[in-house]
Amino acid sequence: MRNQENSRNEFKDDDLVCYCFTYTKKDIETDYKENGRSLIYKKVADEKKSGKCNCAMLNPKGR
């Protein structure tokens, strides 16, 4: 039963992590590997500060 719970919570490469800016798990992993840190996180944070985030509407979980 525990393995089934873990597999449900794991992201696949093409799963969206950021619905507003359509970043996938693979995008974030590649960004981290290429830069040694996530520049995507900074981009999303900056866009969110400027009011360009619409997660409440686009993310099925409302976040």
Backbone as ProteinMPNN parsed JSONL, in Angstrom:
{"seq_chain_A": "MRNQENSRNEFKDDDLVCYCFTYTKKDIETDYKENGRSLIYKKVADEKKSGKCNCAMLNPKGR", "coords_chain_A": {"N_chain_A": [[0.822, -1.198, 0.0], [1.923, 1.269, 0.743], [3.806, 1.772, -1.333], [2.093, 2.277, -3.472], [0.94, 4.695, -2.656], [3.177, 6.397, -2.712], [3.826, 6.346, -5.454], [1.658, 7.656, -6.542], [2.081, 10.267, -5.77], [4.362, 11.083, -7.051], [5.981, 13.02, -9.542], [5.764, 12.907, -13.077], [7.978, 13.291, -15.912], [6.763, 15.04, -17.803], [4.771, 16.246, -16.363], [2.986, 19.084, -15.265], [4.353, 21.494, -13.167], [4.248, 24.121, -12.579], [1.493, 25.808, -13.273], [0.787, 28.317, -14.201], [2.908, 29.299, -15.751], [3.592, 27.177, -17.224], [5.693, 25.304, -16.582], [7.383, 22.235, -16.499], [8.168, 19.196, -14.685], [10.493, 18.177, -15.819], [11.538, 20.484, -17.068], [12.314, 21.993, -14.82], [14.179, 20.29, -13.61], [16.137, 20.19, -15.641], [16.868, 22.886, -15.775], [18.013, 23.194, -13.232], [20.173, 21.392, -13.411], [21.671, 22.574, -15.47], [22.321, 25.087, -14.415], [23.063, 24.826, -11.781], [21.392, 25.611, -9.846], [17.956, 26.567, -9.355], [16.814, 28.642, -11.721], [14.355, 29.029, -12.713], [12.657, 29.089, -10.519], [13.211, 31.646, -9.491], [12.316, 33.215, -11.645], [9.555, 32.623, -11.606], [8.883, 33.533, -9.039], [9.421, 36.294, -9.335], [7.563, 36.988, -11.35], [5.226, 36.402, -10.0], [5.288, 38.299, -7.954], [4.859, 40.563, -9.479], [2.238, 40.306, -10.09], [1.443, 38.54, -12.077], [0.658, 35.956, -11.77], [-1.575, 33.268, -11.81], [-2.417, 31.078, -10.358], [-4.526, 30.192, -8.723], [-6.663, 29.958, -10.449], [-5.721, 28.409, -12.606], [-4.381, 26.113, -11.678], [-5.416, 22.887, -10.896], [-5.672, 22.214, -8.229], [-5.981, 24.609, -7.04], [-3.871, 26.267, -6.168]], "CA_chain_A": [[0.0, 0.0, 0.0], [2.801, 2.448, 0.81], [4.367, 2.019, -2.66], [1.053, 2.881, -4.304], [0.799, 6.083, -2.243], [4.335, 7.129, -3.21], [3.772, 6.484, -6.908], [0.63, 8.647, -6.851], [2.58, 11.603, -5.467], [5.549, 11.38, -7.83], [5.769, 13.707, -10.806], [6.364, 12.39, -14.302], [8.746, 14.348, -16.571], [5.941, 16.024, -18.51], [3.746, 16.799, -15.474], [3.138, 20.501, -14.962], [4.629, 21.877, -11.784], [3.762, 25.501, -12.543], [0.416, 25.915, -14.256], [0.743, 29.674, -14.759], [3.965, 29.51, -16.734], [3.699, 25.853, -17.861], [6.951, 24.593, -16.349], [7.215, 20.823, -16.156], [9.202, 18.608, -13.832], [11.704, 18.08, -16.637], [12.064, 21.848, -17.215], [12.959, 22.396, -13.575], [15.376, 19.455, -13.452], [17.123, 20.642, -16.625], [17.306, 24.206, -15.306], [18.904, 22.98, -12.092], [21.403, 20.748, -13.888], [22.428, 23.517, -16.29], [22.697, 26.295, -13.69], [23.467, 24.532, -10.408], [20.287, 26.08, -9.0], [16.769, 26.784, -10.178], [16.508, 30.002, -12.159], [12.907, 29.043, -12.93], [12.044, 29.522, -9.257], [13.364, 33.107, -9.443], [11.412, 33.777, -12.655], [8.178, 32.486, -11.121], [8.735, 34.442, -7.896], [9.358, 37.661, -9.867], [6.28, 37.146, -12.04], [4.184, 36.383, -8.974], [5.339, 39.615, -7.299], [4.305, 41.581, -10.379], [0.816, 40.041, -10.277], [1.193, 37.756, -13.283], [0.417, 34.565, -11.38], [-3.004, 32.972, -11.749], [-2.485, 29.688, -9.914], [-5.84, 29.864, -8.165], [-7.558, 29.596, -11.547], [-5.141, 27.442, -13.549], [-3.989, 24.867, -11.011], [-6.604, 22.144, -10.48], [-5.754, 22.21, -6.756], [-6.247, 25.968, -6.606], [-2.728, 26.901, -5.491]], "C_chain_A": [[0.864, 1.259, 0.0], [3.392, 2.775, -0.567], [3.35, 2.678, -3.584], [0.876, 4.355, -3.948], [1.953, 6.91, -2.778], [4.242, 7.347, -4.706], [2.703, 7.496, -7.324], [1.147, 10.075, -6.672], [3.816, 11.983, -6.272], [5.162, 12.061, -9.133], [6.422, 12.928, -11.935], [7.053, 13.564, -14.989], [7.883, 15.434, -17.202], [4.805, 16.589, -17.666], [4.022, 18.273, -15.216], [3.369, 20.686, -13.468], [4.115, 23.294, -11.558], [2.731, 25.667, -13.654], [0.365, 27.289, -14.914], [1.72, 29.843, -15.91], [4.369, 28.208, -17.42], [5.083, 25.204, -17.751], [6.654, 23.167, -15.903], [8.313, 20.381, -15.194], [10.53, 18.578, -14.578], [12.347, 19.455, -16.84], [12.865, 22.26, -15.983], [14.23, 21.588, -13.336], [16.489, 19.91, -14.401], [17.711, 21.989, -16.215], [18.314, 24.059, -14.168], [20.237, 22.38, -12.534], [22.285, 21.722, -14.662], [22.998, 24.69, -15.488], [23.173, 26.059, -12.26], [22.475, 25.032, -9.372], [19.101, 26.334, -9.917], [16.57, 28.261, -10.481], [15.01, 30.143, -12.434], [12.199, 29.534, -11.671], [12.077, 31.05, -9.162], [12.411, 33.775, -10.433], [9.962, 33.757, -12.167], [7.931, 33.45, -9.966], [8.606, 35.889, -8.361], [8.021, 37.927, -10.551], [5.127, 37.205, -11.034], [4.123, 37.739, -8.266], [4.715, 40.695, -8.173], [2.84, 41.311, -10.731], [0.468, 39.207, -11.491], [0.969, 36.275, -12.997], [-1.091, 34.354, -11.247], [-3.219, 31.518, -11.32], [-3.875, 29.287, -9.409], [-6.83, 29.445, -9.241], [-7.03, 28.462, -12.404], [-4.779, 26.104, -12.926], [-5.246, 24.15, -10.534], [-6.77, 22.08, -8.964], [-5.966, 23.611, -6.196], [-5.123, 26.624, -5.835], [-1.638, 27.192, -6.463]], "O_chain_A": [[0.541, 2.222, -0.695], [3.47, 3.948, -0.93], [3.706, 3.539, -4.389], [0.682, 5.183, -4.838], [1.735, 8.023, -3.256], [4.553, 8.438, -5.185], [2.84, 8.132, -8.369], [0.69, 10.99, -7.358], [4.274, 13.122, -6.175], [4.151, 11.725, -9.749], [7.501, 12.359, -11.769], [6.748, 14.717, -14.685], [8.228, 16.614, -17.144], [3.964, 17.328, -18.177], [5.165, 18.663, -14.976], [2.674, 20.111, -12.632], [3.612, 23.623, -10.484], [3.074, 25.665, -14.836], [-0.055, 27.409, -16.065], [1.394, 30.458, -16.926], [5.382, 28.158, -18.118], [5.58, 24.625, -18.716], [5.798, 22.925, -15.053], [9.265, 21.118, -14.934], [11.571, 18.918, -14.016], [13.571, 19.577, -16.79], [13.96, 22.809, -16.098], [15.245, 22.139, -12.908], [17.65, 20.002, -14.002], [18.921, 22.196, -16.304], [19.346, 24.73, -14.153], [21.299, 22.809, -12.083], [23.508, 21.698, -14.525], [24.046, 25.229, -15.845], [23.635, 26.989, -11.599], [22.693, 24.892, -8.169], [19.248, 26.315, -11.14], [16.202, 29.039, -9.601], [14.466, 31.246, -12.391], [11.246, 30.309, -11.755], [11.081, 31.672, -8.793], [11.774, 34.776, -10.108], [9.238, 34.744, -12.297], [6.892, 34.108, -9.915], [7.775, 36.633, -7.842], [7.418, 38.981, -10.348], [4.177, 37.968, -11.205], [3.039, 38.264, -8.01], [4.109, 41.636, -7.661], [2.264, 42.004, -11.57], [-0.693, 39.169, -11.898], [1.083, 35.441, -13.895], [-1.791, 35.168, -10.644], [-4.087, 30.822, -11.848], [-4.333, 28.17, -9.649], [-7.74, 28.661, -8.974], [-7.807, 27.635, -12.883], [-4.864, 25.069, -13.587], [-6.064, 24.748, -9.835], [-7.884, 21.911, -8.468], [-6.117, 23.772, -4.984], [-5.37, 27.443, -4.949], [-0.596, 27.725, -6.081]]}, "name": "protein", "num_of_chains": 1, "seq": "MRNQENSRNEFKDDDLVCYCFTYTKKDIETDYKENGRSLIYKKVADEKKSGKCNCAMLNPKGR"}
